[in-house]
Amino acid sequence: MVAWLYLFCAISLEVAGTVSLKFSDGFRDWRFTSLSLGLYAISFWVLSITLRQLPVSTAYAVWAGLGTAAIAIIGILFFREPVTLLKVVFLLMIISGVVGLNALGKH
């Protein structure tokens, strides 16, 4: 159970790093650039801790899938990115794929 908490922490850090990357203005703003790189580094470190207990296929699929879905939702809600029916369908496919891989994984 602790590994899953670490995994969701790693996802949150990766999402925060990606949002910081958006504000880095193509690495022109050193504050957001540094924040982004630091958050990504910590995210990878925390992800590596989860790999002590979770299978890499499951942990990485959840990390990448939920991180991608979270960033897409943040983009829609906060950065006014367009939302279409296809975007919603594909986001649901990502999330269902993560759930399916998790259900098949042996923990």
DRENTORKOL-3810 file (N, C-alpha, C; in nm, 4 decimals):
REM DRENTORKOL-3810
@n.u->0.0823; n.v->-0.1199; n.w->0.0000; ca.u->0.0000; ca.v->0.0000; ca.w->0.0000; c.u->0.0864; c.v->0.1258; c.w->0.0000
@n.u->0.1962; n.v->0.1224; n.w->0.0718; ca.u->0.2866; ca.v->0.2373; ca.w->0.0776; c.u->0.3444; c.v->0.2661; c.w->-0.0604
@n.u->0.3723; n.v->0.1610; n.w->-0.1371; ca.u->0.4268; ca.v->0.1798; ca.w->-0.2721; c.u->0.3289; c.v->0.2583; c.w->-0.3586
@n.u->0.2007; n.v->0.2333; n.w->-0.3430; ca.u->0.1011; ca.v->0.3066; ca.w->-0.4205; c.u->0.0963; c.v->0.4533; c.w->-0.3800
@n.u->0.1144; n.v->0.4810; n.w->-0.2528; ca.u->0.1204; ca.v->0.6209; ca.w->-0.2081; c.u->0.2411; c.v->0.6912; c.w->-0.2692
@n.u->0.3549; n.v->0.6216; n.w->-0.2703; ca.u->0.4738; ca.v->0.6773; ca.w->-0.3350; c.u->0.4495; c.v->0.6994; c.w->-0.4841
@n.u->0.3801; n.v->0.6058; n.w->-0.5478; ca.u->0.3534; ca.v->0.6189; ca.w->-0.6904; c.u->0.2669; c.v->0.7410; c.w->-0.7185
@n.u->0.1630; n.v->0.7618; n.w->-0.6406; ca.u->0.0779; ca.v->0.8786; ca.w->-0.6625; c.u->0.1516; c.v->1.0083; c.w->-0.6290
@n.u->0.2444; n.v->1.0029; n.w->-0.5362; ca.u->0.3302; ca.v->1.1180; ca.w->-0.5086; c.u->0.4195; c.v->1.1464; c.w->-0.6300
@n.u->0.4767; n.v->1.0418; n.w->-0.6884; ca.u->0.5617; ca.v->1.0576; ca.w->-0.8072; c.u->0.4820; c.v->1.1163; c.w->-0.9225
@n.u->0.3584; n.v->1.0719; n.w->-0.9390; ca.u->0.2721; ca.v->1.1261; ca.w->-1.0449; c.u->0.2455; c.v->1.2740; c.w->-1.0204
@n.u->0.2148; n.v->1.3095; n.w->-0.8976; ca.u->0.1879; ca.v->1.4504; ca.w->-0.8648; c.u->0.3093; c.v->1.5380; c.w->-0.8918
@n.u->0.4268; n.v->1.4884; n.w->-0.8560; ca.u->0.5495; ca.v->1.5640; ca.w->-0.8811; c.u->0.5755; c.v->1.5804; c.w->-1.0305
@n.u->0.5503; n.v->1.4746; n.w->-1.1073; ca.u->0.5703; ca.v->1.4814; ca.w->-1.2521; c.u->0.4727; c.v->1.5796; c.w->-1.3154
@n.u->0.3485; n.v->1.5791; n.w->-1.2707; ca.u->0.2484; ca.v->1.6721; ca.w->-1.3222; c.u->0.2870; c.v->1.8158; c.w->-1.2866
@n.u->0.3297; n.v->1.8382; n.w->-1.1638; ca.u->0.3741; ca.v->1.9727; ca.w->-1.1241; c.u->0.4959; c.v->2.0164; c.w->-1.2062
@n.u->0.5854; n.v->1.9223; n.w->-1.2345; ca.u->0.7010; ca.v->1.9537; ca.w->-1.3181; c.u->0.6610; c.v->1.9927; c.w->-1.4587
@n.u->0.5596; n.v->1.9265; n.w->-1.5124; ca.u->0.5124; ca.v->1.9580; ca.w->-1.6469; c.u->0.4429; c.v->2.0930; c.w->-1.6508
@n.u->0.3651; n.v->2.1245; n.w->-1.5492; ca.u->0.3031; ca.v->2.2572; ca.w->-1.5418; c.u->0.4117; c.v->2.3636; c.w->-1.5307
@n.u->0.5146; n.v->2.3380; n.w->-1.4522; ca.u->0.6268; ca.v->2.4324; ca.w->-1.4414; c.u->0.6963; c.v->2.4484; c.w->-1.5753
@n.u->0.7052; n.v->2.3404; n.w->-1.6496; ca.u->0.7663; ca.v->2.3455; ca.w->-1.7822; c.u->0.6877; c.v->2.4391; c.w->-1.8736
@n.u->0.5567; n.v->2.4382; n.w->-1.8616; ca.u->0.4723; ca.v->2.5292; ca.w->-1.9390; c.u->0.5076; c.v->2.6741; c.w->-1.9082
@n.u->0.5326; n.v->2.7036; n.w->-1.7813; ca.u->0.5648; ca.v->2.8399; ca.w->-1.7399; c.u->0.7118; c.v->2.8773; c.w->-1.7619
@n.u->0.7948; n.v->2.7808; n.w->-1.7988; ca.u->0.9382; ca.v->2.8097; ca.w->-1.8173; c.u->0.9664; c.v->2.8888; c.w->-1.9437
@n.u->0.8659; n.v->2.9036; n.w->-2.0293; ca.u->0.8801; ca.v->2.9809; ca.w->-2.1532; c.u->0.9957; c.v->2.9286; c.w->-2.2375
@n.u->0.9919; n.v->2.7984; n.w->-2.2627; ca.u->1.0972; ca.v->2.7383; ca.w->-2.3450; c.u->1.2343; c.v->2.7443; c.w->-2.2799
@n.u->1.2399; n.v->2.7267; n.w->-2.1505; ca.u->1.3622; ca.v->2.7320; ca.w->-2.0691; c.u->1.4221; c.v->2.8730; c.w->-2.0630
@n.u->1.3416; n.v->2.9744; n.w->-2.0896; ca.u->1.3917; ca.v->3.1124; ca.w->-2.0791; c.u->1.3797; c.v->3.1681; c.w->-1.9380
@n.u->1.2823; n.v->3.1192; n.w->-1.8627; ca.u->1.2658; ca.v->3.1633; ca.w->-1.7239; c.u->1.3373; c.v->3.0618; c.w->-1.6349
@n.u->1.4514; n.v->3.1020; n.w->-1.5792; ca.u->1.5356; ca.v->3.0078; ca.w->-1.5048; c.u->1.4662; c.v->2.9553; c.w->-1.3793
@n.u->1.3743; n.v->3.0332; n.w->-1.3205; ca.u->1.3073; ca.v->2.9876; ca.w->-1.1985; c.u->1.2177; c.v->2.8666; c.w->-1.2281
@n.u->1.1344; n.v->2.8783; n.w->-1.3308; ca.u->1.0460; ca.v->2.7664; ca.w->-1.3648; c.u->1.1232; c.v->2.6516; c.w->-1.4295
@n.u->1.2301; n.v->2.6851; n.w->-1.4997; ca.u->1.3154; ca.v->2.5795; ca.w->-1.5554; c.u->1.3756; c.v->2.4966; c.w->-1.4430
@n.u->1.4319; n.v->2.5640; n.w->-1.3441; ca.u->1.4916; ca.v->2.4942; ca.w->-1.2293; c.u->1.3869; c.v->2.4148; c.w->-1.1523
@n.u->1.2712; n.v->2.4757; n.w->-1.1323; ca.u->1.1636; ca.v->2.4070; ca.w->-1.0610; c.u->1.1206; c.v->2.2824; c.w->-1.1373
@n.u->1.1045; n.v->2.2961; n.w->-1.2673; ca.u->1.0624; ca.v->2.1834; ca.w->-1.3499; c.u->1.1635; c.v->2.0692; c.w->-1.3436
@n.u->1.2897; n.v->2.0993; n.w->-1.3640; ca.u->1.3935; ca.v->1.9960; ca.w->-1.3611; c.u->1.4033; c.v->1.9305; c.w->-1.2237
@n.u->1.3914; n.v->2.0102; n.w->-1.1191; ca.u->1.3954; ca.v->1.9559; ca.w->-0.9833; c.u->1.2776; c.v->1.8637; c.w->-0.9546
@n.u->1.1586; n.v->1.9068; n.w->-0.9956; ca.u->1.0399; ca.v->1.8237; ca.w->-0.9735; c.u->1.0470; c.v->1.6933; c.w->-1.0522
@n.u->1.0970; n.v->1.7014; n.w->-1.1762; ca.u->1.1135; ca.v->1.5777; ca.w->-1.2542; c.u->1.2139; c.v->1.4840; c.w->-1.1869
@n.u->1.3234; n.v->1.5387; n.w->-1.1375; ca.u->1.4252; ca.v->1.4554; ca.w->-1.0724; c.u->1.3682; c.v->1.3863; c.w->-0.9486
@n.u->1.2961; n.v->1.4621; n.w->-0.8670; ca.u->1.2376; ca.v->1.4035; ca.w->-0.7464; c.u->1.1314; c.v->1.3004; c.w->-0.7843
@n.u->1.0540; n.v->1.3296; n.w->-0.8898; ca.u->0.9526; ca.v->1.2354; ca.w->-0.9359; c.u->1.0156; c.v->1.1022; c.w->-0.9764
@n.u->1.1257; n.v->1.1072; n.w->-1.0529; ca.u->1.1933; ca.v->0.9838; ca.w->-1.0929; c.u->1.2484; c.v->0.9094; c.w->-0.9717
@n.u->1.3007; n.v->0.9828; n.w->-0.8750; ca.u->1.3534; ca.v->0.9201; ca.w->-0.7541; c.u->1.2417; c.v->0.8481; c.w->-0.6777
@n.u->1.1279; n.v->0.9168; n.w->-0.6613; ca.u->1.0157; ca.v->0.8547; ca.w->-0.5898; c.u->0.9614; c.v->0.7362; c.w->-0.6702
@n.u->0.9562; n.v->0.7494; n.w->-0.8037; ca.u->0.9140; ca.v->0.6366; ca.w->-0.8870; c.u->1.0075; c.v->0.5174; c.w->-0.8670
@n.u->1.1363; n.v->0.5447; n.w->-0.8570; ca.u->1.2313; ca.v->0.4346; ca.w->-0.8376; c.u->1.2080; c.v->0.3627; c.w->-0.7051
@n.u->1.1612; n.v->0.4349; n.w->-0.6052; ca.u->1.1301; ca.v->0.3724; ca.w->-0.4761; c.u->1.0113; c.v->0.2770; c.w->-0.4913
@n.u->0.9131; n.v->0.3170; n.w->-0.5722; ca.u->0.7967; ca.v->0.2297; ca.w->-0.5909; c.u->0.8345; c.v->0.1002; c.w->-0.6612
@n.u->0.9396; n.v->0.1057; n.w->-0.7427; ca.u->0.9795; ca.v->-0.0136; ca.w->-0.8182; c.u->1.0401; c.v->-0.1215; c.w->-0.7298
@n.u->1.0660; n.v->-0.0904; n.w->-0.6049; ca.u->1.1113; ca.v->-0.1927; ca.w->-0.5104; c.u->0.9997; c.v->-0.2927; c.w->-0.4810
@n.u->0.8735; n.v->-0.2461; n.w->-0.4907; ca.u->0.7604; ca.v->-0.3317; ca.w->-0.4541; c.u->0.6629; c.v->-0.3578; c.w->-0.5677
@n.u->0.6523; n.v->-0.2658; n.w->-0.6618; ca.u->0.5577; ca.v->-0.2838; ca.w->-0.7721; c.u->0.6311; c.v->-0.3266; c.w->-0.8982
@n.u->0.5663; n.v->-0.4060; n.w->-0.9822; ca.u->0.6284; ca.v->-0.4417; ca.w->-1.1102; c.u->0.6483; c.v->-0.3173; c.w->-1.1955
@n.u->0.7583; n.v->-0.3121; n.w->-1.2687; ca.u->0.7897; ca.v->-0.1945; ca.w->-1.3482; c.u->0.6816; c.v->-0.1681; c.w->-1.4526
@n.u->0.6255; n.v->-0.2728; n.w->-1.5114; ca.u->0.5220; ca.v->-0.2528; ca.w->-1.6137; c.u->0.3989; c.v->-0.1846; c.w->-1.5555
@n.u->0.3588; n.v->-0.2247; n.w->-1.4387; ca.u->0.2423; ca.v->-0.1644; ca.w->-1.3744; c.u->0.2727; c.v->-0.0229; c.w->-1.3277
@n.u->0.3837; n.v->-0.0060; n.w->-1.2569; ca.u->0.4175; ca.v->0.1256; ca.w->-1.2021; c.u->0.4351; c.v->0.2285; c.w->-1.3126
@n.u->0.5072; n.v->0.1930; n.w->-1.4179; ca.u->0.5314; ca.v->0.2900; ca.w->-1.5247; c.u->0.4042; c.v->0.3203; c.w->-1.6013
@n.u->0.3207; n.v->0.2197; n.w->-1.6252; ca.u->0.1942; ca.v->0.2430; ca.w->-1.6962; c.u->0.1041; c.v->0.3374; c.w->-1.6180
@n.u->0.0948; n.v->0.3168; n.w->-1.4878; ca.u->0.0126; ca.v->0.4042; ca.w->-1.4046; c.u->0.0734; c.v->0.5434; c.w->-1.4001
@n.u->0.2050; n.v->0.5522; n.w->-1.3814; ca.u->0.2740; ca.v->0.6815; ca.w->-1.3735; c.u->0.2554; c.v->0.7612; c.w->-1.5024
@n.u->0.2815; n.v->0.6985; n.w->-1.6146; ca.u->0.2719; ca.v->0.7681; ca.w->-1.7430; c.u->0.1269; c.v->0.7961; c.w->-1.7812
@n.u->0.0400; n.v->0.6987; n.w->-1.7641; ca.u->-0.0989; ca.v->0.7146; ca.w->-1.8042; c.u->-0.1742; c.v->0.8177; c.w->-1.7229
@n.u->-0.1655; n.v->0.8070; n.w->-1.5915; ca.u->-0.2368; ca.v->0.9037; ca.w->-1.5079; c.u->-0.1741; c.v->1.0421; c.w->-1.5156
@n.u->-0.0426; n.v->1.0467; n.w->-1.5311; ca.u->0.0232; ca.v->1.1765; ca.w->-1.5504; c.u->-0.0228; c.v->1.2433; c.w->-1.6782
@n.u->-0.0312; n.v->1.1659; n.w->-1.7848; ca.u->-0.0785; ca.v->1.2191; ca.w->-1.9132; c.u->-0.2225; c.v->1.2666; c.w->-1.9029
@n.u->-0.3075; n.v->1.1858; n.w->-1.8429; ca.u->-0.4479; ca.v->1.2233; ca.w->-1.8278; c.u->-0.4619; c.v->1.3484; c.w->-1.7405
@n.u->-0.3862; n.v->1.3545; n.w->-1.6327; ca.u->-0.3931; ca.v->1.4711; ca.w->-1.5433; c.u->-0.3499; c.v->1.5984; c.w->-1.6154
@n.u->-0.2427; n.v->1.5899; n.w->-1.6936; ca.u->-0.1958; ca.v->1.7077; ca.w->-1.7674; c.u->-0.2978; c.v->1.7500; c.w->-1.8718
@n.u->-0.3603; n.v->1.6551; n.w->-1.9378; ca.u->-0.4634; ca.v->1.6890; ca.w->-2.0366; c.u->-0.5810; c.v->1.7600; c.w->-1.9697
@n.u->-0.6218; n.v->1.7109; n.w->-1.8548; ca.u->-0.7326; ca.v->1.7737; ca.w->-1.7813; c.u->-0.6930; c.v->1.9127; c.w->-1.7326
@n.u->-0.5721; n.v->1.9272; n.w->-1.6818; ca.u->-0.5230; ca.v->2.0583; ca.w->-1.6379; c.u->-0.5180; c.v->2.1545; c.w->-1.7563
@n.u->-0.4728; n.v->2.1055; n.w->-1.8706; ca.u->-0.4695; ca.v->2.1895; ca.w->-1.9903; c.u->-0.6073; c.v->2.2402; c.w->-2.0282
@n.u->-0.7057; n.v->2.1531; n.w->-2.0183; ca.u->-0.8435; ca.v->2.1927; ca.w->-2.0506; c.u->-0.8975; c.v->2.2920; c.w->-1.9484
@n.u->-0.8769; n.v->2.2620; n.w->-1.8203; ca.u->-0.9365; ca.v->2.3443; ca.w->-1.7150; c.u->-0.8657; c.v->2.4779; c.w->-1.6927
@n.u->-0.7323; n.v->2.4782; n.w->-1.7021; ca.u->-0.6588; ca.v->2.5979; ca.w->-1.6624; c.u->-0.5893; c.v->2.6716; c.w->-1.7770
@n.u->-0.5613; n.v->2.6022; n.w->-1.8866; ca.u->-0.4909; ca.v->2.6659; ca.w->-1.9976; c.u->-0.5801; c.v->2.6815; c.w->-2.1197
@n.u->-0.7086; n.v->2.6605; n.w->-2.1008; ca.u->-0.8093; ca.v->2.6805; ca.w->-2.2050; c.u->-0.7794; c.v->2.6045; c.w->-2.3338
@n.u->-0.7253; n.v->2.4856; n.w->-2.3197; ca.u->-0.7047; ca.v->2.4013; ca.w->-2.4370; c.u->-0.8404; c.v->2.3483; c.w->-2.4816
@n.u->-0.8585; n.v->2.3313; n.w->-2.6111; ca.u->-0.9903; ca.v->2.2873; ca.w->-2.6585; c.u->-1.0230; c.v->2.1456; c.w->-2.6127
@n.u->-1.1492; n.v->2.1246; n.w->-2.5834; ca.u->-1.1960; ca.v->1.9919; ca.w->-2.5456; c.u->-1.2925; c.v->1.9448; c.w->-2.6550
@n.u->-1.2671; n.v->1.8265; n.w->-2.7018; ca.u->-1.3530; ca.v->1.7668; ca.w->-2.8040; c.u->-1.3979; c.v->1.6299; c.w->-2.7549
@n.u->-1.4966; n.v->1.5778; n.w->-2.8206; ca.u->-1.5445; ca.v->1.4450; ca.w->-2.7854; c.u->-1.4336; c.v->1.3414; c.w->-2.8007
@n.u->-1.3554; n.v->1.3521; n.w->-2.9085; ca.u->-1.2457; ca.v->1.2569; ca.w->-2.9282; c.u->-1.1413; c.v->1.2676; c.w->-2.8176
@n.u->-1.1116; n.v->1.3893; n.w->-2.7733; ca.u->-1.0148; ca.v->1.4056; ca.w->-2.6646; c.u->-1.0650; c.v->1.3371; c.w->-2.5382
@n.u->-1.1917; n.v->1.3530; n.w->-2.5074; ca.u->-1.2500; ca.v->1.2892; ca.w->-2.3892; c.u->-1.2470; c.v->1.1369; c.w->-2.4035
@n.u->-1.2815; n.v->1.0873; n.w->-2.5218; ca.u->-1.2801; ca.v->0.9428; ca.w->-2.5456; c.u->-1.1396; c.v->0.8869; c.w->-2.5263
@n.u->-1.0391; n.v->0.9544; n.w->-2.5832; ca.u->-0.9021; ca.v->0.9043; ca.w->-2.5712; c.u->-0.8496; c.v->0.9154; c.w->-2.4283
@n.u->-0.8887; n.v->1.0186; n.w->-2.3555; ca.u->-0.8506; ca.v->1.0273; ca.w->-2.2138; c.u->-0.9112; c.v->0.9113; c.w->-2.1355
@n.u->-1.0364; n.v->0.8810; n.w->-2.1628; ca.u->-1.1001; ca.v->0.7672; ca.w->-2.0958; c.u->-1.0323; c.v->0.6359; c.w->-2.1335
@n.u->-0.9846; n.v->0.6263; n.w->-2.2576; ca.u->-0.9111; ca.v->0.5065; ca.w->-2.2993; c.u->-0.7794; c.v->0.4937; c.w->-2.2229
@n.u->-0.7094; n.v->0.6055; n.w->-2.2044; ca.u->-0.5850; ca.v->0.6024; ca.w->-2.1272; c.u->-0.6123; c.v->0.5536; c.w->-1.9858
@n.u->-0.7122; n.v->0.6131; n.w->-1.9233; ca.u->-0.7436; ca.v->0.5775; ca.w->-1.7847; c.u->-0.7899; c.v->0.4320; c.w->-1.7755
@n.u->-0.8728; n.v->0.3879; n.w->-1.8687; ca.u->-0.9177; ca.v->0.2482; ca.w->-1.8634; c.u->-0.8028; c.v->0.1524; c.w->-1.8921
@n.u->-0.7081; n.v->0.1928; n.w->-1.9768; ca.u->-0.5904; ca.v->0.1102; ca.w->-2.0010; c.u->-0.5061; c.v->0.0945; c.w->-1.8758
@n.u->-0.4900; n.v->0.2023; n.w->-1.8018; ca.u->-0.4145; ca.v->0.1961; ca.w->-1.6760; c.u->-0.4854; c.v->0.1051; c.w->-1.5764
@n.u->-0.6165; n.v->0.1198; n.w->-1.5667; ca.u->-0.6935; ca.v->0.0348; ca.w->-1.4756; c.u->-0.6818; c.v->-0.1113; c.w->-1.5177
@n.u->-0.6924; n.v->-0.1369; n.w->-1.6488; ca.u->-0.6831; ca.v->-0.2734; ca.w->-1.6978; c.u->-0.5464; c.v->-0.3354; c.w->-1.6721
@n.u->-0.4407; n.v->-0.2610; n.w->-1.6991; ca.u->-0.3058; ca.v->-0.3137; ca.w->-1.6714; c.u->-0.2875; c.v->-0.3408; c.w->-1.5231
@n.u->-0.3388; n.v->-0.2531; n.w->-1.4420; ca.u->-0.3283; ca.v->-0.2715; ca.w->-1.2965; c.u->-0.4064; c.v->-0.3954; c.w->-1.2531
@n.u->-0.5221; n.v->-0.4168; n.w->-1.3118; ca.u->-0.6039; ca.v->-0.5325; ca.w->-1.2740; c.u->-0.5358; c.v->-0.6635; c.w->-1.3160
@n.u->-0.4627; n.v->-0.6602; n.w->-1.4260; ca.u->-0.3940; ca.v->-0.7810; ca.w->-1.4724; c.u->-0.2622; c.v->-0.8071; c.w->-1.4016
@n.u->-0.2009; n.v->-0.7001; n.w->-1.3467; ca.u->-0.0708; ca.v->-0.7127; ca.w->-1.2826; c.u->-0.0791; c.v->-0.7932; c.w->-1.1535
@n.u->0.0285; n.v->-0.8641; n.w->-1.1272; ca.u->0.0372; ca.v->-0.9394; ca.w->-1.0009; c.u->0.1198; c.v->-0.8586; c.w->-0.9042
@n.u->0.0605; n.v->-0.8232; n.w->-0.7922; ca.u->0.1305; ca.v->-0.7409; ca.w->-0.6924; c.u->0.1571; c.v->-0.8242; c.w->-0.5701
END
